[in-house]
Amino acid sequence: MTSVYDSSGNRRFLKLWLGQLFSQAGTRMYQIAVMWWILSKHLENGGKFAGIFMLLVSLPSIFRKKKITQTIDRFSALKILITADLCAA
């Protein structure tokens, strides 16, 4: 059985995976904070506004799915992940 640290390819994957882990953790913390703010700001209709927020956040990727799949096919996955994380930052 080989270790994750055995080859440079695995080390690069580990760095990429850890970067994604921290990036996703930051994104999820942001979403939780926004949801918490929405629910505390709108006590009576918080659920409705939270649902609208979640819908609006997902719409861009739904409407752009064809362009997104073309981009994924055309470029390296590593470059896409790094570019997306840099844009999100």
N, CA, C and O of each residue as an XYZ file, in Angstrom:
356
protein
N       0.845     -1.176      0.000
C       0.000      0.000      0.000
C       0.892      1.241      0.000
O       1.849      1.323      0.770
N       0.577      2.199     -0.859
C       1.411      3.394     -0.947
C       0.820      4.527     -0.130
O      -0.390      4.612      0.079
N       1.701      5.382      0.319
C       1.292      6.544      1.096
C       0.926      7.678      0.154
O       1.348      7.690     -1.002
N       0.145      8.627      0.642
C      -0.221      9.799     -0.134
C       1.014     10.615     -0.485
O       1.017     11.332     -1.485
N       2.066     10.513      0.328
C       3.263     11.319      0.150
C       4.337     10.630     -0.709
O       5.444     11.156     -0.829
N       4.038      9.468     -1.306
C       5.043      8.705     -2.037
C       5.524      9.371     -3.324
O       6.716      9.323     -3.626
N       4.639      9.979     -4.075
C       5.076     10.563     -5.336
C       4.651     12.020     -5.425
O       3.750     12.456     -4.709
N       5.298     12.764     -6.301
C       4.983     14.188     -6.426
C       3.561     14.393     -6.940
O       2.923     15.388     -6.595
N       3.057     13.480     -7.750
C       1.686     13.585     -8.245
C       0.680     13.518     -7.111
O      -0.293     14.271     -7.091
N       0.912     12.622     -6.175
C       0.004     12.516     -5.040
C       0.105     13.733     -4.131
O      -0.900     14.157     -3.560
N       1.294     14.300     -3.986
C       1.455     15.509     -3.171
C       0.710     16.678     -3.797
O       0.082     17.473     -3.097
N       0.783     16.778     -5.132
C       0.052     17.846     -5.818
C      -1.453     17.668     -5.635
O      -2.180     18.635     -5.410
N      -1.910     16.419     -5.733
C      -3.334     16.163     -5.518
C      -3.728     16.510     -4.092
O      -4.786     17.101     -3.876
N      -2.908     16.157     -3.121
C      -3.212     16.460     -1.724
C      -3.312     17.970     -1.513
O      -4.220     18.444     -0.830
N      -2.383     18.720     -2.096
C      -2.439     20.185     -1.976
C      -3.714     20.730     -2.618
O      -4.374     21.605     -2.057
N      -4.053     20.213     -3.786
C      -5.265     20.649     -4.464
C      -6.492     20.306     -3.642
O      -7.394     21.131     -3.493
N      -6.530     19.096     -3.111
C      -7.667     18.664     -2.311
C      -7.800     19.507     -1.049
O      -8.908     19.906     -0.691
N      -6.693     19.783     -0.373
C      -6.749     20.614      0.831
C      -7.187     22.038      0.500
O      -7.941     22.648      1.258
N      -6.721     22.567     -0.626
C      -7.161     23.893     -1.052
C      -8.657     23.935     -1.288
O      -9.330     24.879     -0.877
N      -9.177     22.913     -1.951
C     -10.618     22.830     -2.173
C     -11.380     22.680     -0.864
O     -12.446     23.270     -0.685
N     -10.832     21.894      0.043
C     -11.473     21.704      1.340
C     -11.637     23.038      2.068
O     -12.719     23.349      2.565
N     -10.560     23.823      2.130
C     -10.630     25.111      2.815
C     -11.506     26.101      2.058
O     -12.220     26.891      2.674
N     -11.460     26.066      0.744
C     -12.300     26.954     -0.059
C     -13.779     26.647      0.166
O     -14.583     27.552      0.388
N     -14.124     25.376      0.107
C     -15.513     24.978      0.322
C     -15.972     25.275      1.748
O     -17.121     25.658      1.966
N     -15.081     25.100      2.709
C     -15.427     25.409      4.106
C     -15.757     26.895      4.246
O     -16.719     27.258      4.923
N     -14.957     27.757      3.603
C     -15.227     29.189      3.647
C     -16.550     29.541      2.984
O     -17.305     30.368      3.493
N     -16.827     28.916      1.856
C     -18.085     29.162      1.153
C     -19.267     28.733      2.001
O     -20.258     29.457      2.095
N     -19.176     27.574      2.614
C     -20.289     27.086      3.452
C     -20.491     27.975      4.684
O     -21.628     28.228      5.082
N     -19.400     28.449      5.287
C     -19.537     29.354      6.439
C     -20.240     30.647      6.024
O     -21.077     31.172      6.757
N     -19.890     31.150      4.844
C     -20.541     32.354      4.325
C     -22.032     32.101      4.131
O     -22.853     32.921      4.540
N     -22.392     30.981      3.514
C     -23.799     30.679      3.277
C     -24.571     30.525      4.582
O     -25.708     30.984      4.687
N     -23.971     29.890      5.563
C     -24.627     29.734      6.861
C     -24.820     31.092      7.521
O     -25.869     31.356      8.108
N     -23.808     31.957      7.428
C     -23.922     33.292      8.018
C     -25.033     34.099      7.350
O     -25.802     34.779      8.030
N     -25.118     34.028      6.030
C     -26.179     34.754      5.323
C     -27.544     34.200      5.707
O     -28.478     34.964      5.951
N     -27.666     32.883      5.762
C     -28.945     32.280      6.155
C     -29.330     32.696      7.571
O     -30.487     33.024      7.832
N     -28.366     32.683      8.479
C     -28.613     33.077      9.861
C     -29.091     34.529      9.898
O     -30.032     34.860     10.619
N     -28.438     35.392      9.116
C     -28.812     36.804      9.067
C     -30.231     36.958      8.517
O     -31.029     37.715      9.070
N     -30.550     36.244      7.432
C     -31.895     36.320      6.846
C     -32.941     35.875      7.863
O     -33.958     36.542      8.051
N     -32.686     34.752      8.511
C     -33.666     34.224      9.465
C     -33.836     35.133     10.680
O     -34.943     35.254     11.204
N     -32.760     35.773     11.136
C     -32.878     36.666     12.294
C     -33.482     38.018     11.912
O     -34.115     38.666     12.746
N     -33.298     38.446     10.676
C     -33.814     39.737     10.212
C     -35.304     39.657      9.900
O     -36.034     40.626     10.111
N     -35.758     38.519      9.405
C     -37.156     38.336      8.992
C     -37.763     37.194      9.810
O     -37.848     36.057      9.346
N     -38.177     37.515     11.018
C     -38.651     36.468     11.930
C     -39.904     35.765     11.417
O     -40.032     34.552     11.579
N     -40.831     36.499     10.804
C     -42.081     35.880     10.359
C     -41.941     35.141      9.030
O     -42.520     34.069      8.854
N     -41.182     35.700      8.102
C     -41.062     35.110      6.761
C     -39.642     34.634      6.465
O     -39.242     34.573      5.303
N     -38.888     34.302      7.486
C     -37.493     33.914      7.298
C     -37.315     32.712      6.391
O     -36.399     32.683      5.569
N     -38.181     31.721      6.532
C     -38.079     30.521      5.702
C     -38.290     30.823      4.232
O     -37.591     30.289      3.370
N     -39.255     31.682      3.952
C     -39.526     32.064      2.565
C     -38.329     32.804      1.961
O     -37.902     32.504      0.847
N     -37.801     33.762      2.699
C     -36.658     34.525      2.194
C     -35.395     33.653      2.081
O     -34.590     33.842      1.169
N     -35.231     32.717      2.994
C     -34.089     31.798      2.910
C     -34.210     30.923      1.663
O     -33.216     30.677      0.980
N     -35.403     30.462      1.368
C     -35.629     29.668      0.159
C     -35.366     30.463     -1.111
O     -34.773     29.955     -2.062
N     -35.813     31.718     -1.116
C     -35.562     32.583     -2.274
C     -34.061     32.792     -2.450
O     -33.553     32.744     -3.570
N     -33.351     33.024     -1.344
C     -31.903     33.196     -1.409
C     -31.227     31.960     -2.001
O     -30.366     32.079     -2.873
N     -31.613     30.784     -1.530
C     -31.001     29.553     -2.029
C     -31.307     29.345     -3.515
O     -30.451     28.874     -4.264
N     -32.515     29.692     -3.940
C     -32.879     29.588     -5.345
C     -32.034     30.537     -6.196
O     -31.507     30.145     -7.237
N     -31.911     31.787     -5.745
C     -31.155     32.777     -6.501
C     -29.673     32.416     -6.599
O     -29.033     32.701     -7.612
N     -29.126     31.794     -5.561
C     -27.720     31.403     -5.579
C     -27.474     30.289     -6.588
O     -26.397     30.221     -7.179
N     -28.447     29.423     -6.792
C     -28.254     28.292     -7.702
C     -28.599     28.617     -9.155
O     -28.186     27.882    -10.052
N     -29.335     29.683     -9.413
C     -29.768     29.991    -10.773
C     -28.630     30.228    -11.773
O     -28.718     29.727    -12.894
N     -27.570     30.963    -11.427
C     -26.521     31.184    -12.429
C     -25.928     29.888    -12.990
O     -25.712     29.784    -14.197
N     -25.668     28.916    -12.144
C     -25.095     27.672    -12.653
C     -26.104     26.871    -13.470
O     -25.719     26.148    -14.389
N     -27.365     26.989    -13.154
C     -28.391     26.288    -13.936
C     -28.500     26.893    -15.335
O     -28.550     26.173    -16.331
N     -28.535     28.224    -15.395
C     -28.671     28.888    -16.689
C     -27.397     28.822    -17.532
O     -27.464     28.932    -18.757
N     -26.268     28.649    -16.907
C     -24.989     28.639    -17.628
C     -24.410     27.226    -17.776
O     -23.228     27.077    -18.082
N     -25.216     26.207    -17.566
C     -24.688     24.836    -17.561
C     -24.034     24.447    -18.880
O     -23.031     23.733    -18.870
N     -24.567     24.893    -20.016
C     -23.968     24.534    -21.303
C     -22.570     25.148    -21.427
O     -21.631     24.472    -21.847
N     -22.433     26.416    -21.065
C     -21.135     27.085    -21.123
C     -20.159     26.451    -20.123
O     -18.974     26.297    -20.417
N     -20.660     26.091    -18.957
C     -19.810     25.472    -17.941
C     -19.279     24.122    -18.427
O     -18.093     23.830    -18.271
N     -20.146     23.306    -19.012
C     -19.689     21.985    -19.492
C     -18.703     22.125    -20.650
O     -17.760     21.340    -20.751
N     -18.907     23.110    -21.523
C     -17.958     23.342    -22.613
C     -16.594     23.759    -22.068
O     -15.556     23.323    -22.567
N     -16.606     24.601    -21.052
C     -15.352     25.056    -20.438
C     -14.622     23.890    -19.779
O     -13.403     23.769    -19.896
N     -15.364     23.044    -19.094
C     -14.758     21.884    -18.430
C     -14.131     20.948    -19.455
O     -13.057     20.396    -19.216
N     -14.794     20.765    -20.596
C     -14.249     19.908    -21.651
C     -13.008     20.514    -22.308
O     -12.121     19.782    -22.748
N     -12.941     21.826    -22.377
C     -11.891     22.501    -23.121
C     -10.601     22.704    -22.322
O      -9.518     22.699    -22.907
N     -10.688     22.879    -21.012
C      -9.522     23.231    -20.218
C      -9.188     22.167    -19.181
O      -9.995     21.284    -18.890
N      -7.995     22.267    -18.635
C      -7.534     21.360    -17.590
C      -8.344     21.571    -16.309
O      -8.628     22.705    -15.925
N      -8.709     20.484    -15.662
C      -9.481     20.566    -14.426
C      -8.727     21.351    -13.353
O      -9.328     22.123    -12.607
N      -7.431     21.155    -13.280
C      -6.620     21.870    -12.294
C      -6.688     23.379    -12.525
O      -6.866     24.145    -11.578
N      -6.548     23.800    -13.764
C      -6.621     25.237    -14.073
C      -8.001     25.802    -13.762
O      -8.115     26.928    -13.277
N      -9.039     25.036    -14.035
C     -10.396     25.497    -13.756
C     -10.593     25.673    -12.252
O     -11.145     26.679    -11.809
N     -10.138     24.685    -11.464
C     -10.294     24.788    -10.010
C      -9.543     25.975     -9.437
O     -10.074     26.701     -8.597
N      -8.331     26.175     -9.878
C      -7.526     27.284     -9.366
C      -8.143     28.618     -9.777
O      -8.248     29.529     -8.956
N      -8.547     28.740    -11.030
C      -9.161     29.984    -11.504
C     -10.454     30.275    -10.769
O     -10.701     31.412    -10.367
N     -11.282     29.254    -10.591
C     -12.550     29.451     -9.887
C     -12.319     29.887     -8.439
O     -13.011     30.776     -7.943
N     -11.361     29.273     -7.765
C     -11.070     29.674     -6.386
C     -10.513     31.080     -6.303
O     -10.846     31.822     -5.379
N      -9.670     31.458     -7.253
C      -9.138     32.819     -7.264
C     -10.245     33.836     -7.520
O     -10.263     34.897     -6.896
N     -11.157     33.530     -8.419
C     -12.285     34.432     -8.681
C     -13.200     34.549     -7.461
O     -13.698     35.630     -7.144
N     -13.411     33.428     -6.792
C     -14.260     33.443     -5.603
C     -13.640     34.236     -4.459
O     -14.346     34.838     -3.651
N     -12.311     34.229     -4.403
C     -11.631     34.967     -3.342
C     -11.840     36.452     -3.542
O     -11.346     37.257     -2.751
